[in-house]
Amino acid sequence: MNCDEVVPLLAAAADGEVDPLRTHALHKHVAGCESCSLKYAAMVDLKRRLRAELPYHAAPAALRARLVARAAPPAPARPPWSQWSDRPWRWFGGGVLVGGLAAGLIWGLSAVLMRADLGRDLSASIVARHTRATLAGQLVEVASSDHHKVKPWLSARLDYSIPVDDWAKSGFPLVGARIDRLEGRPVATLVYRRRDHVIDVFVRPLPSQGPMPAVHPVRGFNIAIAAGSEMEWFATSDLNPNELAAFVQGLARGAVAPPN
């Protein structure tokens, strides 16, 4: 591997998200390259600092058990065997029906809780990626406001293509882009500015269950989410939530309006 191949993988390697074969090749290159070695050491140190200094709030493990217990229907009173002895198939069918209803309720509730857990984990990951890129001074890998340069650069490194535009006339100039990772997969990351605020926009194909809702704060940063152009758009910044939400919704529609 050479420096051009190694540098985009350093952050993921520091998180243990690179496959073993490429990890071996990366470490071999880093051992003989002073520049990459310093960058990798900085990434590892930054990961240690983030883990030590940023708070983490995990949902109580007992929450799921309590909600599942509340959703489960009460056990039906068992009738005297004499009433069912001559109707075995009716008894069997009633048991199957009750069991199916209970399983359906538990499955549905578990899916909702799982989505909520994934949402919290993904939000924390988005903010951590934004914070790390900012602190490490590695917000962009391709620095340009020209979509004819940024879009092909991203498309050459991902298995999907995203809309890319400069919205300087609306007050949101495009700074550039980088490849980051969310949930273990590479993702396109567009970088915009609004006055002195940096905005990271993570863009990936829209999943079947749809995007997480609305705008919410995480560790002092705001996260706004929208869907459009068959993509899921996650914007994070310390910009105020109303402007951030309007901006990411405009990106998803392909029409960003100047803030009021």
N, C-alpha and C positions, 0 to 999 in steps of 0.2 A: 504494500500500500504506500501511496505517496501523501504529501501534506494535504493536497486538495481533497483526497478521499478521507483522510483521517479527521481533519478539523471539524466537519459537520457531525461526526459521530462522537466527539469527545464528551458532550453533555450526556448523551444517552449511555455511553460507556461508564461514566461516573455513577449513573443510576442503576447499572447492571442490566440495561435493556438491549444490549447488543448480543447477538448469537455467539456461541463459543468460538466458532471458526474465525469470525471477523474480530472478536476480542483478542484472540491470539495474535493475529496479524497486526492489529492496532498496537498492542503492547510491544510487539517486536519493533515496530516503527518508532514508537515513542521512546523506547530505550536508546535509540541511536540518533534521535532528532532533538536538539536542545530546545528549539522553538516549540514544538508540539509537546515536549515534556513539561515545559513551564506552563503551557495552557492547560494541560491535563491536571497538573498539580493544583492549579488555581480552581479548576472545576471541582476537584475532590474536596478542597478546603472550603469552597463555597457551599457545597452540599452539607458538610459538617456544620458550618455556621448556621445555615437555614434550619437544619434539624434541631440545633441547640437553642436558637434564639426565637424562632417563630412558634407561637402557641398552636396546639392541635386539640380540637374538641371532638371527641368521638361520641356518637349516640350510645346511650346505655344498651347493653346487650339484652337486658330484660324487657325492653320496649316491645320487641317483636313477639316475645312469648306472651306478654300481657294482651296485645291486640289479637293475636291468633286465638287465645283462650276466650276472649270476649266474642269473637266472631263465630266460634263453633256452636252449633245448636245444642240445646240440652238433650241429654239422652232420653229417648221416649220410654215411658213406663212399660215394663215388660208384662204383657197380658198372661193370664193363666194358660198353661200348656193345653188345657182341655178345650180352650176356644180355638186353638190353631191346629189341633191334631188332625182334623179332617180337611185342613186347607193349607197343605205344605207349600204349594207354589205361591199363594198369596203372601205367606210369611216371608218366603225367600225374596219375592219381588219388593216387598216393603223394605227389607234390609238393604237391598241393592240401591234403592232409591235414596234412602237416608244417607247411606255411605257416599253415594255420588254427590249429593248436595253438600255434604260436609267437605268432601275433597275439593269440590269446585270453589266453595267459599274460602277455604284455606289457600288454595292455589292463587285465587284472585288477590287476596290480601297480601300474600307473600310477594307477588309480582309488583304490587304498589310499593311495598316496603323496600324491595330490592331496588326499584327505580329511584326511590328517595335516597337510599344509601349510595347508589352509584352517582346520583346528582351531587351529593355532598363531597364525595371523593373527587369527582371530576372538577368541581369548582375549586377545591383546594389545590388540585394539580395545576389548573390554569393560572391561578395566582402565583403559585410557586415558580412556574416556568417564566411568567412575566417578570417576577422579582429577580430571579437568577440572571436572566438575560440583561436586565437593566443594570444590576450590580456588577456583572462581569463585563459590561460594555460591549456586549455581543447581540445587540438588538437586530442587526441586519447582516445577512451574508451577501446579498446583492443590494447595493445602495443606488436607488434610482427612482425617479418619479414617472418614468416612461413605461407604460404598461406593455409596450412592444418588447421591452427588455425583461421586465419582471415576470410576466406570464410564461414566456418560453423557458426561462430559468427554472421556475417551479415545475412546469410540465415535464421537463427532462429528468426530474428527480422524484416524481410521484406517479402513482398509477391512476390519477384523475387530474382533471383540469378545472380551474376555477376562474370566474370573472375577476378581472383586475382593472381598476380605474383610479386615476388621480382626481381627488375632489378638492383641489386647492381653491377653486372658485367658490366653493361652498364653505370654505374655512377649515378643510381637513386635508392638507397636503399628504400625498403618499411619500414616505421616506424610503421604503424598500421592503425587503421580505427576507425570510429565513425558513429553513425546515426545522420544525420542533417535533415533539412527540407528545401524544395524549393517549392514555390507556394502552401504552406499549406499541403504538403505531405512529409512523411519520405523518405529520400534518402540515399543510401550508399555513404560514403565519405572515399576514400582512401587517406592516407597521405604519401607522398614521400619526399625525400630530394635530392637536387643537390648542393653539397658543403654546404654553409651556408644558402641556400634558402629552405624554406618550400613550398611544392606544395600540395594544396588541389585538389583532383579530385572527383567531384560529378558525380555519375553514376546512370542513371535511364533508364527504357525502352524507346526505340526510339518512339516518337510520330508519328502520321500519316503524319504530314506536314514536317517532317525532321528537322534536327538541324539548329540552327542559324549559319550563315557563319563565317569562318575565325577567325582572331585574332584581338582583339581590347583592348585598355586601358580603365580602369575605376579607377579614383581616385588614380593614381600612380601604380596600379596593372595591370598586363596583364591577359586577359582571352583568352584561346584557346579552340576551340570546334571541336570535331570529332564524327563520327558515325561508329560503327562497332560492331559485335557480337550481333546485334539487340539491342544495347544500345546507348544512347547519353552520351558523355563524356565531362564534363566541367572542365578544369584545370585552376586554378588561382594561381598566385605567383608574386613576384617581380623579378623573373628570366627573362632574356631577351626574347623577343617574339619569336625569331627564334628557340631557344632551347625548349621553352615551347610548341610551335606548333608541332615540330618534335616529342617531347615526347608523347603528347596526341594522335597524329596520330598513333604512334607506339603502344600505349596501346590499341587503338581501333582495330588495326590489330593483336595484340598479338605478336609483335616482335619489341622491343625497341632497336635501334642501338645506340652505343656510339656517343656522339656529335663529330663533326669534329674538 
